[in-house]
Amino acid sequence: MFGCRENSNGQTCFTVKVVASAAASVAAEDYKQYRYRGSCHTWLKAIEASSRRPPLALFVVVAMLATLVIMSSSLSDATSIDNATRQQQLETITTSNHTHSHHRHRRSSSTSVNCMQDARFYRNAQRPVHKIWTNSECAKYFLCLDGEVFEFKCSEGLLFDVVRQICDFKNNVDNCDITAETPAPKPLLEMADCADHTQLGCADGTCLPQDYFCDGSVDCPDGSDEGWCDMQHDPNAAGSCDPRKCQLPHCHCSKDGTQIPGNLQAHTVPQMILLTFDDAINHDNWELFSKVLFTPNRRNPNGCPIRSTFYVSHPFTNYQYVQKLWNDGHEIAVHSVTHRGPELWWSKNATIEDWFDEMVGQANIINKFAGVRMEEIRGIRVPFLRVGWNRQFLMMKEFGFVYDASMVAPHSNPPLWPYTLDYKMPHSCLGANQNCPTRSYPGIWELVMNQLEAGEFTCNMVDSCPPHLTGEDIYRMLTYNFKRHYLSNRAPFGLYFHSTWFKKTDYLNAFLRFLDDMQKLPDVYFVTNQQAIQWMRQPTPSNQLHQFEPWRCLPKQLEPHEQVCQMPNVCKVRSRVLQEDRYFYTCMECPAQYPWIRNEFGLE
């Protein structure tokens, strides 16, 4: 059984951990591959394997249209950010599919458009040659499902990129002449018999340096160097963990991911609890953070206040609040500029340049408008937890990010410890159409997300657990999962939230009750993700933590511009991209325009 609920990242799903009925067991194998937080159409695909089989085409149409509405429903959808709006649009397009009346998404009545049955969008192969590069023709695209052709059109001002499968601005689309993306042929690699032993062969026999294959940039004339790049086919794939070579403080790995750093005995290890919050920080959640959760009386055993990590996305964020959290000792990390959809764009379509625009761009915005020091912006979490393959981690390596916190591990007892990406990750790449890195990225840490058990379900974030749970259920769930960590290998216990989850009073009270319980234990610490990495680099027993420098709470030595102001500048600024005015809160000088990708400083 699967179920979905809303959070500020859109709809998310939880997964049944124990299959009880005979009918459910039929689909058990299908369920395993969908233990991932993603769109609700994911679990519909698994249900097809059960005894009740709704028509496949219906599910696929709804799923694909849900993606399309994000891409093309308004000008801002090229960099989509408003999840509430997206859900409203989804309902609109689902309805319009039955009425055939929606002006942007309609079933084609033309019999001249041939069906290309590959579950991807394409252009009309019979379009007039003299219209190929016109805006009206390049904005059209089609989808064929079970022999039926559906026609779509990007919003005014946007064109369809057939390679990236999204609507984007005219300057970013250069393939209006391409009807459909052709799958890359399989490279010959060693079979090409290249004269230089350091080179491998493309599918057409062209020989190139081995490092060019699966590096995120197309180099083969036929594109075959980037078409076969999973862990099984990447010729540059990372090797298995070698404990003799992988040594702290720069490298940590183990065969199954459960080994304690420094080989400490479990009872000597401090139990770290990692609280994280995703998305915007603003008036909707400021009272929760400033007056409810992080109060002066909540302290770690060493006397320091409990800390959290905030993954900040740009839209609707109040940067005065971000600056205040940083001043108070919390970690500020990156969650992208746009938080755009569709979800699969992050895993499949985002280029290296896109990753720089989104993640480095947001780091620049946080640095510029919240005063957070660039050297303290160390981590990222990808929107929708859609890992971006080698392109994401190449960006991280080039810019100097220290860690990613987006990968979900299969349910495991004992749970997994974070690890560096010097070697092959010690777990499978969990999630439908997930795209984990294949190469080695020495020194970059993965703060892997261990799943929570919630009765017969598993869930990746607390707010993606089943919505029918009571406050007492939540309290028991938190306590039970804490013990899974505390009474085994004491891997960091991650509790990952969107702040809207706390709006349910029973859930908030259950969490506060759990916090109070944790305060009674002498070896439990609420630390930031970066502090967890610092401990792993220098494993220190619990009885020595009062002298552990990275966890001390000495006052920050702040420059005048780094100190948060009492009254922010309230800036009403225009966004050329979003085609609207936005209010922008910062202690710094107001920008001329609303900051966005490729203009993160808001310049004219």
N, C-alpha and C positions, 0 to 999 in steps of 0.2 A: 504493500500500500504506500502510495505517495501522497503528498499534500503540498499546497503552496500558500504563501501568505505575502503580505506587502511589507517592505521596509523602504528606507529612503534610497536604496539602490535599485528599486523595482521589485518584481516578484521573485521570491526565492523558494527553494524547495528543501524539504527534509526527506530523509530516507529511512525506510524500515530496516531495522537491524536484525530482527528475528522474524522469519517467515513462518506463520503458524498454519495457514490453511493449505489444502491440497491445491486449490486453484492458484494461489500465490506462488507456490513452489514451482509451478510450470515456468514462471517468468523469472525465477531467482537469478539465473545467469545474466539475463538482461538487466536486472536491477543493479547488479554489482557495478557495472560500468557507469551508472548514473548517480553515484554517491557524491554529487557535486552540486554546489550552490549555483543554480543557473535559472534560465527561463522555464516557466511551467510547461512549455511544450516538450521539454526534455523528458519528463516522466510520462507524457502521453505516448511517446515512442515505446517505452518499456511496457506499458499496459497492453500494447498490441499483442504481446506474447501470451497474455492470459486468455482465459476461456471466453471473455467478452471482447470481441474484436470490432470496434467501430471502424468505419472506412478509413483507410490510410490517407486518402487524398484530403479528407476533411482536416485531419490533424496537420498535415504538411502545409495546407493552404493557410490555416490560422497561424502556424508558426512562422512561415515565410512572410506573411502580411504583417505580423507583429514586428518583424525586423524592418520591413519596408516602410512602415509608417514612421519609424524613427528617422529613416534616411531622408524622407521626402515630403513630410507634411508641412514644413515651414522653412523659411530661410535659415532660422537658427538651428535646424536639424543637421546642417553640415557639421556643426559642433554641438550636438544635442546635450542638454544639461538638465532639463526640468523633468524629473521622473513622474511627478504627479500629472503633468501634461501628457507625457508619453502614455500613461495608463488610460487617460481619457481618450487619446487618439486611438489606442488599441481597441477600445470598446467601439469607437466610431467605425473603424475599418472592418471589424468583425461583423458588425451589423450591415455595413454597406456591401459586403460580399454576398449577402443574401438578397439584398434589394437591387443590386447592380446599378446603383444610382450615384455613388460617390464620384465626384468630378476628377479626383486624382488617381483613384485606384478602381479600375473597372475591368470587367472581363471583355476581352477583345471580341468585337463582332466581325472582325475581318478574317476572311479565310485565306488571305494572301500571306499571312505570317506563319511560317512553318514551325512545327514543334521541334525543339531541341531538348531532348529528355535527359538532362544531366543535373537537375536540381540547382542550377545556377541561372542567374539573370543574363539575358543576351539582347542584342539588337536585331532589328528586322534585316535579314540578309538581302531582301529585295528592295531596300530603300533606294530612292533615286540617287545616283552618284553626285549630282549637282547639289544635293541637300545634306550630304553626309556631315559637313562641318557647320551646318546651321544650328543655332541654339535650339530651335523647336525639335529638330530630328535627334540631336545628341542628347536631349533630355528624356527621350522615350526609351523604355526597356521592357522586356517581356519575360514571362516565366511559364514553362509548360509543365503541367502536373497531370498525370494519367491521361495524356492526350489532349487536354484542354489548355488553350493558350490564354494567359492573363496579360493585359497591357497595363503599364504604369507610366507615370510621368513625374519627373522631379519638379519641385516648386520653382516658381519664377526666379530666375537668376542663377539656378543651379543646373549642372550637367551631370550625366551619369558616367561614372568611371567603371568600365566593364571589368577591369583588372582588380580593383579594390572592392568592387561590388557596393559602392556607395554613391550618393549624390554629393557633389562638392562644387566649389566655386570654379568658374570658367578657367581661371589661371592655373588651376591644379589638375585639369583634365586634358590629357593629350592623346587620347585613344579613341576619338569619335569615329575613326575609320575602321576600328576593330569590331567585328560582329560578336565574337565570343572568345573568351579566354581559352586557349588551347592547352591542355595538360602537358607539362614538360615531359620530354622523353627521358628514359632512364639512362644515366651516364655510363660509359663503358668502364671508367676508372682504370684498374690495372689491366683490364682486357684490351685496352687501346694499344698496349705495347709501346709506350712513349720512350723515346731515346734517352731522355733525362729521367733517372729513377726517382727524382723528387717531384715529378709531375704525374698527373692523372688525366684520363681522357674524358672529354665530353661525349655526348651521344653521337655527334657527327665526326668524332675522331680527333677534334682539336685538343691539343695537350696544353694544360695550364698547371701552375704550381698547386700542390695539394691544398694549401691553405685557402685557396680561392673557393673551394667547394664548401657549401653550407655556411658561408660567412655573412649572409644577409644581403649581398649585392650580386646581381646577375653578371656573369663574366663570359660564360659559354655563348657562342652565337645562337644556339638553340635553347638557351635557358636551362639546360639540364643540370647545371651545377647547383641550382637552388630548388629543384623539384623533388628530390628524394633525400630528405634531411631529417628523418626521425632517428631515434637511437640505434635502430637496426641498420640504417643505410648511410648515416653520416660517416665519411671516411676519417673525419677528425674528431669522432666522438670521444668523450672523456672515458678514461679507464676506471676499473674497479678500485675501491679503496685500498691503499697500501699503507698500513699503520706505521711501517718502518720509516717511510718518507714523510708522512703527514704528521707534523709535530706542532704543538702549541708554541707560541701564541697565534701563529698565522694560519694554521690548518687544523681542522678537526673532522674526522670521519670515522665510521665503524661499519662493519658488514651489514648490520640490520638497522643502524641508526639509533640504537637504544643505549649505547655505552656512555657512561658518565665521563665528562672531561677530566683529565688528570687521574683517572682510575680511582677516584675517591670512593670511600664507602658511603652508601646511600644515606645512612643515619647522620653523617657529618656534613651533608650537602644542604645548604639553605633552600627551602622551597620557594622558588620565585613565582609570583603571580603577575602575569602580563596583562594589564587592562589596556585595551586600545579602543579608539573611537574613530569612525570613518566619516568623511564628508564635511560640510560647512560648519563653522562655529559662528553662531549669531544669537540674536535675542531669544530664539526658540529654545535653545539649550543652555544659555549662559547661567541661568539660575541653578540648573542641575549641577553644572560643573563647579560654580563658585560658592554655592551655599549649601548644597546637599551632599555631594559625594566627597569633595576634597576639602574637608573642614579641618581646622587646626588640631582637633583632638585625635584625628586618624593618623597614627604614626607607626613606623616600622620599629622592630626591636632595638635598633641602634639609635632611636630617638628622632630620626629624620621623618618628615612627612611622606605619606604614600605618594607614589608618582604614577603617571600614565603616559601613553604615547598617543598623539593625535595625528591621524592621516588626513591632511587638509586638502580639500578640493576648493577651487577658486570661486565658483558662482555663489553669491549670497553670503560670502564669508565676511565677518567683521574683523579687520586686521588689528584693531585695538585689543580685542579679546585674545587673539592669537599671541600678541606681544605680552599681554598680562600672564597667560599660561606659561610662556617661555621664561619670563622673569621669575615666576614662582617655582621653576625647576622641572616642569614637565618637558617631554620631548616633542618637538614639532617635526613632522615628517611629511612626505609628499604623496598626494593621491590624485594628481593630474590637474591640468588647467580646466578642461572642458567637461570631464566625466561623460564624454560623448557616447552615443550608441551608434550602431548596434553592438551588442556585447562581443560578437565574434570578430569585430574589427580589430580589437586589441590583440587577439591571438593570431589572426590570419592576415590582416591587411596592413596594419600599421608598419610603416617603413622605419628605418633607423632615424631618419629625419623627423618623422612623426613622434617617435619616442623622445627625442631631444626637445621638440617643441612642447610636448605635454609635461614631461617630468622636470627637465632642467628649467623650462619656462616657469613652472610653478615654484621651483626653488628660488628663482630670481624674484618672483612676485613676493614670496614670503620674506626674503631678505630685504627687498626694497621697501615694502609697505608695513611689515611687522618688526623690522629691525633685527630679526633673528640672524645670528652670524652664519655665514655660508658653511663654515667648517662644522657647525653643529647640526646641519641638515643632512642626515646620514642615510636615511632609509626611505623606501617607497612601498606602497601597496597599490596594486593595479585595480582600477575599477572593475567590478563584477568578478574579481579574482580570476580574470582571464589572462593567464601568463603569456608573455609575448615572445616566446622562443628565444633564439640566440640574439635577435635584434635588441630585445629589451636589455639583456645582460651585457651586450657589447656597449650599449649606451651607458649603462651603470659603470662599467669598467673605465670608459673614456672620461666620464665626468668625475668619477671618484666617489660615487655612492658606496656605502659600506655593506648594506644588506637589503634584501627583498623580504617581504612578509606576505606573499600571495599564494604560495603553494599549499594545497591541502593534502595531507597524508591519508592513506587508507586507515580505517579504524585499527588500532593496535593496542595490545596490552603486553608489556608495558608501553607507554607512549614514547614518541621519538624526541630526541634532543635536536636542537639546531645544529647545522653542519655547514662547512664551507663547500664551495663548488669547485674545489680542486679536482675532485673525482666525480664519478657518476653518482647521482643521488641514490640514496639507499631504499627508495620506495618507488612504486609505479607512479606514472603521471595520471593523476586522478581527475576524471571529468570528461564528459562527452566533448569531443573536438578541442580538448585542452592541448596546449602546445608548449611543453616544458623545454628547457635548454638541453642541448645535446653535448655542447663543448665544455671544456674545462675553463673556469674563470677563477683562477687562484686568488684566495683571500676574500672573495665576496661571500658573505654569509647568507644562508637561507634560514629564516626563522619560521620553520615549517609549522603549519596550523594543524594541531591534533584535533580530531573530531570529538565532540561531546556525545556521551550516551544519554538519551532521554527516554527511559523505558525501552520500548522496542524500536525506537528511532535513533538515528545518528544525525548530527547537524554540525555545520562548520562554524557558524557564528551563533551566538546566543539567540539573536533575534530571528534566526532562520529555523529554530526549533518549532515543533507543532504549536499552533495558536490556541489549541484547546486546553493547554496546561494551566492549572490554577497556580496561585501564589505559593501554596504549600508544595506543589509539584516542582516549581522552579527552585525553591529552597533545597528540596531533597536532591534535585538534579545537580545543583552546584556543589553540594556537600559530597555526593557520591563521586563525582568526577574529580574533585579535589583529592579525595582519598585514593583514587586510581593513580594519581601522580605521587602523592605524599608517602604512600605505603609501598611504593615500588622503586623506581629509579630516580624519582624526583625531577623528572624533566620539567622545564618551565610550564606552568599551567596557564594557558592562554584563554582569556575571556574577551571576546571580540564583539563590539556593539556598534549599532547606529543609535543615536540618542533617543529617537522616537520610541524605542522599546520601553523606556522608563516612564512614558506617559501613562501606562497602565499602573495604577497605584499599587495593586497587589504585587506586581513584579518588582517595582521599586522597593517596597517594604521587604520583600523576600531577599533582594540583593543586599540591602542595608543590614539585615539580620545576619547574612552570610559574612559581610565585612566585619561585623562585631565579633563573630566567632573567630575569625582569622586573627584579630587583634590579641587574642588570648594565648596564641601559640608563640613560643620564643624563637622559632627558626623559620618563620614565614615572612617574606618581604614582597611588597608591591613595588616593582621597579619598572623602569622604561625598557624598551627593547634594546636600546644601546647599552644600558647598564647590564643587561643580561649577557650581551656579547663581551663586555669588559670583564665580567666574572668568568666567563668561559675561557677567555684568553689567559686568565690568571686564577685558576680554581683555588678558592679559599674556604677552609672549613668554617662552619657557623660560629664557632667560639672565637674566631679571629676577625669577624666582620666589623667590629667597632673600629678597627684600624685600617679597614679596606678603603683606600682613598676614593675610588670611583663611586662608592655608595654614600660617601659623607655629604653633608648638606651645608657646606660653608657658603656664605652669601656670595652671589655673583658680583664680580667687579664689572660694573656696567658703565659704558660711556654715556654721556648725557642723552644722545639720540636713541640709545638702546633702552632707556627707562620709559616704561609705559606712561602715557599722559592721563590726566584725569578726564579731560574732555577731548574726544577725537574731532578731527575735521570730518564734516559730513559733506561728501562730494557728490553732486548730481552730475554725472558724466554720460556722454553719449557713446553708444557702441555701434560702430558702423557695421559690424558683423551681425549682431543680434537685432539691429534695426530698432533700438529702443533706448530709453534713458535708464540708467541704473544708479542706485545710491551706493556709495562706496565709503566705508568707514576706516580711517587710518589716522595715526598720530603724525604721519609724515605729510608732506605737501601733496595736495590733490593732483592727480594726473590730468592730463589734457583730455584723454579719452579713457574709456573703460578698458583696463588691461586685458589682454587676450593672447592667444598663441600668436607668435611672430610679432607681437607688440606688447610684451609683458610689462614694460615700464609705462604704458599708456601715453606714448608720444603722439604728437600730431602727425 
